[in-house]
């Protein structure tokens, strides 16, 4: 099991739990990479969910697809990226009736983006379950140029859009599904501390 206990932080930083079975007419399960392990664990504890489950999985160079599909969900989709799956996710939300349960697991980037789509569709973020598994890399927004850099694993890092050296903040925007990065050497250009791996 590839779980990580995040250190205490500011209030905007997401908090993750362990997925639990909830009664509902339908169950939407979205995962990437090692997030599949959380869905498999959930299905082993509550196999009856799978007959009403729509599983959307993005492998990201892992091989849990066969194990997820073997759980016999009502619908199963495996795609190469979140952007390839997002139209399907939006369609599920637009077609859903009352009683849909939403389970998200995997990386913070995947969960944040799927949570944002759910909120845009009218779901309250407190009603959506999330469980972190796998990579600690973050989806970051540069507060200066507004560009998004995916899979940031070091602090500070260089913005992939404007090239500024950014400090990785714990401040998180649910609307953008991204953490915020602020220029670290604005007052003294070039004075950038050595980059360290997040949570090393």
ABEGO torsion letter per residue (X at the ends): XBBBBBBBBBAABBBBBBBBBBBBABBBBBBBEAAAAAAAAAAAABAAAAAABBBBBBAGGBAAAAAAAAAGBABBBBBABAAAAAAAAAAAAAABBBGBBBBBBEBAAAAAAAAAAAAAAGBBAAABBBBBBEBABBBBBBAAAGBBBBGBABOBBBBAAAGBBBBBBABBBAAAGBBBBBBAAAABBGBBBBBBBBGX
